[in-house]
Structures are given as structure tokens and as C-alpha cells.
């Protein structure tokens, strides 16, 4: 019997980056600004990685401790203690890179710092009061929001990133909304100069990316449920 190929975070990140780059490569034969195209592609990839992490974390929590009565230490919560917030961080950085406007960066930095970092500390205080020593031991083993390089490189996807199609179905509308609104902001100057057709062309690339992204999630869901 052939051994199962280990899929770690590096392989997943490379796959998402490839998915993000392919539509741009085929739809834009001669990019006017290669550096800008590369930054935008990297931004899309970060957004998709963040969405994968959010889908996994929300779905896993809903099935294992929806009411918060159990301290989850497996799945994405063995990767970082706040995988949903890490997903939001990746999505936010991706939006900033894709739009590449200073005011977007300031808004995201302010919102994330005030809302999510403050919320993180409040939640940690509550969890410590509820679970006591169990939560303290968990904190010693698992980082708060930024994963270790060892975890990214060494952990198999089945250990930290479970996925199900039913989880994706619940999140697909917000994913599409964020991508297309971000694209609208990013393309606004081009729309004013060249018309709405430029947005439709850009949107077709995002649509292809979404199709490929869904295909990747379907594949990963089969890997994590076998």
C-alpha cells in the first residue's frame, strides 16, 4: 500500500498562491505593472488562506463545543489558540495588499487592534476562570495567534485543518462578498478611467479563482475526513 503524501501548511499555501496567480496569468497577457500584479496576487492568496482557516475553525467549534462548555485543544485550535482571529488577520492583510491604499491599512489596523486584540484578552481571562489549570497548560503549548514555523512545516493537514463542504456552504456568501467588494475598491480608479468593463474583466478572474478555491477545499475536505 502506498504511503499517504503528507500535506502541510507550506504545500497548502503554495496551492492557494498558485490558484490566485493562474487567472491573472491567463487573463492578462502583458501586465502593466508586474510588481503591482504580484502584490495583488499575494493579497488574494492571503485572503483565501484566511478564509480556509475561518471555515475550519468555525465549523470545528460548532461541532465540538458550540456552547463553550468544552475547552477545544485539537483541530485548528492545536495550531493556534485563536484560529478565527488569525484567519481575520490574514484576510485583512490580504485586503490591504490587494487595495494598496494607506487609509485601508489604517482602518484595518485600528479595527483589528481595538476589537480583536481586546476581545482576545477578555476571552482568555474568561477561559482561565472557567478551565483553570487546564487552560494554563494549553496556553503553554499553543501560541495565541501566530503559529510556529515548526507547526506549519511539520503538522499534517488532518491534524490541524479539518474541513467539510457543509462548513464551506455556510461561509461562501461572505467570502464572495469580501472578494468582490475589495476588487471594486481596488479597481475604482480604472473604472472611472476605462469604464465598468474593466471591473467585469477583473471579476471574471476572481470568479475563476473562487471555482479553483472551492475545488481545493473539496479536495482537502476529502483528505481530512478519510
C-alpha positions as CSV (number, residue, x, y, z in Angstrom):
1,X,0.0,0.0,0.0
2,X,1.4,3.4,-0.9
3,X,2.0,5.8,1.9
4,X,-0.2,8.9,2.1
5,X,1.5,12.1,1.0
6,X,1.8,14.5,3.9
7,X,0.2,17.8,3.2
8,X,1.5,20.6,5.5
9,X,0.9,24.3,5.7
10,X,3.6,25.1,3.2
11,X,2.0,22.9,0.5
12,X,-1.4,24.4,1.2
13,X,0.0,28.0,1.0
14,X,1.7,27.2,-2.3
15,X,-1.5,25.7,-3.7
16,X,-3.5,28.8,-2.7
17,X,-0.9,31.1,-4.2
18,X,-1.0,29.1,-7.5
19,X,-4.8,29.3,-7.6
20,X,-4.6,33.1,-7.0
21,X,-2.0,33.6,-9.8
22,X,-3.4,31.4,-12.6
23,X,-6.4,33.6,-13.6
24,X,-4.2,36.7,-13.7
25,X,-1.6,34.9,-15.8
26,X,-4.1,33.8,-18.4
27,X,-6.3,36.9,-18.5
28,X,-3.6,39.5,-18.5
29,X,-1.0,38.6,-21.2
30,X,1.1,41.7,-20.6
31,X,0.6,43.2,-17.1
32,X,1.3,47.0,-17.0
33,X,3.0,46.7,-13.5
34,X,4.4,43.3,-12.7
35,X,5.2,44.3,-9.1
36,X,1.6,45.5,-8.5
37,X,0.2,42.3,-10.0
38,X,2.4,40.2,-7.7
39,X,1.4,42.1,-4.6
40,X,-2.3,41.8,-5.6
41,X,-1.9,38.1,-6.2
42,X,-0.2,37.6,-2.8
43,X,-3.1,39.6,-1.2
44,X,-5.7,37.3,-2.8
45,X,-3.8,34.3,-1.6
46,X,-3.7,35.6,2.0
47,X,-7.4,36.3,1.8
48,X,-8.1,32.7,0.7
49,X,-5.8,31.2,3.3
50,X,-7.6,33.3,6.0
51,X,-11.0,32.1,4.7
52,X,-9.8,28.4,4.8
53,X,-8.7,28.9,8.4
54,X,-12.0,30.6,9.4
55,X,-14.1,28.0,7.8
56,X,-12.2,25.2,9.6
57,X,-12.2,27.0,13.0
58,X,-15.9,28.0,12.9
59,X,-17.0,24.6,11.7
60,X,-14.9,22.6,14.1
61,X,-16.0,24.7,17.1
62,X,-19.7,24.4,16.1
63,X,-19.4,20.6,16.1
64,X,-17.2,20.2,19.3
65,X,-18.2,23.0,21.7
66,X,-20.8,25.3,20.3
67,X,-21.8,26.4,23.8
68,X,-18.2,26.8,25.0
69,X,-18.6,24.2,27.8
70,X,-15.6,22.2,26.4
71,X,-12.0,23.6,26.0
72,X,-11.1,22.6,22.4
73,X,-7.4,21.7,22.1
74,X,-7.5,19.8,18.8
75,X,-8.0,20.6,15.1
76,X,-7.2,24.2,14.2
77,X,-7.1,25.0,18.0
78,X,-4.0,22.8,18.3
79,X,-2.4,25.1,15.7
80,X,-3.1,28.5,17.4
81,X,-5.4,29.3,20.3
82,X,-7.4,31.8,18.2
83,X,-7.6,30.4,14.6
84,X,-10.6,32.5,13.7
85,X,-8.8,35.7,14.6
86,X,-5.7,34.5,12.7
87,X,-8.0,34.0,9.7
88,X,-9.3,37.5,10.0
89,X,-5.8,38.9,10.3
90,X,-4.8,37.1,7.1
91,X,-7.9,38.3,5.3
92,X,-7.3,41.9,6.5
93,X,-3.6,41.9,5.4
94,X,-4.7,40.4,2.0
95,X,-7.3,43.2,1.5
96,X,-4.6,45.9,2.4
97,X,-2.2,44.4,-0.2
98,X,-4.9,44.0,-2.8
99,X,-6.3,47.5,-2.5
100,X,-2.9,49.1,-1.6
101,X,-4.3,52.3,-0.1
102,X,-2.9,53.8,3.1
103,X,-6.4,54.6,4.6
104,X,-7.5,51.0,4.2
105,X,-4.4,49.9,6.1
106,X,-5.1,52.4,8.9
107,X,-8.7,51.3,9.2
108,X,-7.8,47.6,9.4
109,X,-5.0,48.2,11.9
110,X,-7.3,50.2,14.1
111,X,-10.3,47.8,13.9
112,X,-8.2,44.7,14.5
113,X,-6.2,46.2,17.3
114,X,-9.2,47.7,19.2
115,X,-11.7,45.0,18.6
116,X,-9.9,41.6,18.2
117,X,-6.9,42.1,20.4
118,X,-9.0,43.5,23.3
119,X,-11.6,40.7,22.7
120,X,-8.8,38.1,22.8
121,X,-7.6,39.2,26.2
122,X,-11.1,39.3,27.6
123,X,-11.8,35.8,26.3
124,X,-8.5,34.5,27.7
125,X,-9.4,35.9,31.2
126,X,-12.8,34.2,31.0
127,X,-11.4,30.8,29.8
128,X,-8.8,30.9,32.6
129,X,-11.5,31.4,35.2
130,X,-13.6,28.6,33.7
131,X,-11.0,25.9,33.0
132,X,-8.2,27.0,35.3
133,X,-5.0,24.8,35.1
134,X,-6.2,23.0,32.0
135,X,-6.3,26.3,30.1
136,X,-2.9,27.5,31.5
137,X,-1.3,24.2,30.3
138,X,-2.9,24.7,26.9
139,X,-1.5,28.3,26.7
140,X,2.0,26.9,27.4
141,X,1.8,24.5,24.4
142,X,-0.1,26.5,21.8
143,X,0.6,30.1,20.7
144,X,-2.0,32.8,20.9
145,X,-2.4,33.9,17.3
146,X,0.8,33.4,15.3
147,X,1.7,29.8,14.6
148,X,5.2,28.4,15.0
149,X,7.2,27.6,11.8
150,X,7.6,24.0,13.1
151,X,3.8,23.6,13.2
152,X,3.4,25.0,9.7
153,X,6.1,22.7,8.2
154,X,5.6,19.5,10.2
155,X,1.9,19.1,11.1
156,X,-0.2,17.2,8.6
157,X,-3.4,18.9,7.4
158,X,-5.5,16.2,9.1
159,X,-4.1,17.3,12.5
160,X,-4.9,21.0,12.3
161,X,-7.1,21.9,9.4
162,X,-10.3,19.7,9.2
163,X,-12.7,20.9,6.5
164,X,-16.2,19.9,5.5
165,X,-18.3,21.0,2.5
166,X,-21.2,21.8,4.8
167,X,-18.9,24.3,6.7
168,X,-17.9,26.0,3.4
169,X,-21.6,26.4,2.3
170,X,-22.3,28.5,5.4
171,X,-19.3,30.8,4.6
172,X,-19.3,31.0,0.8
173,X,-21.5,34.2,0.6
174,X,-19.3,36.2,2.9
175,X,-16.3,35.0,1.1
176,X,-17.7,36.2,-2.3
177,X,-18.9,39.5,-0.8
178,X,-15.5,40.3,0.6
179,X,-13.6,39.5,-2.6
180,X,-15.9,41.4,-4.9
181,X,-16.2,44.5,-2.7
182,X,-12.4,44.5,-2.3
183,X,-12.0,44.2,-6.1
184,X,-14.4,47.1,-6.6
185,X,-12.4,49.4,-4.3
186,X,-9.1,48.2,-5.9
187,X,-10.5,48.8,-9.4
188,X,-12.3,52.1,-8.8
189,X,-9.7,54.3,-10.5
190,X,-9.6,52.1,-13.5
191,X,-13.4,52.0,-13.6
192,X,-13.5,55.8,-13.7
193,X,-10.9,56.0,-16.5
194,X,-11.8,53.0,-18.6
195,X,-15.4,52.1,-17.7
196,X,-17.2,49.3,-15.9
197,X,-16.0,46.7,-18.4
198,X,-12.6,46.6,-16.6
199,X,-14.3,45.6,-13.4
200,X,-16.1,42.8,-15.2
201,X,-12.8,41.6,-16.6
202,X,-11.2,41.6,-13.2
203,X,-14.3,39.9,-11.7
204,X,-14.0,37.1,-14.2
205,X,-10.6,36.4,-12.8
206,X,-11.9,36.4,-9.3
207,X,-14.7,34.1,-10.3
208,X,-12.2,31.6,-11.8
209,X,-10.2,31.8,-8.6
210,X,-13.3,31.1,-6.5
211,X,-14.0,28.0,-8.6
212,X,-10.5,26.7,-8.2
213,X,-10.6,27.6,-4.4
214,X,-13.8,25.6,-4.0
215,X,-12.1,22.7,-5.8
216,X,-9.2,22.9,-3.4
217,X,-11.5,22.9,-0.3
218,X,-13.4,19.9,-1.7
219,X,-10.1,18.0,-2.1
220,X,-8.9,19.0,1.4
221,X,-12.2,18.0,2.9
222,X,-11.8,14.5,1.5
223,X,-8.3,14.4,2.8
224,X,-9.3,15.4,6.3
225,X,-12.3,13.0,6.5
226,X,-10.6,9.8,5.5
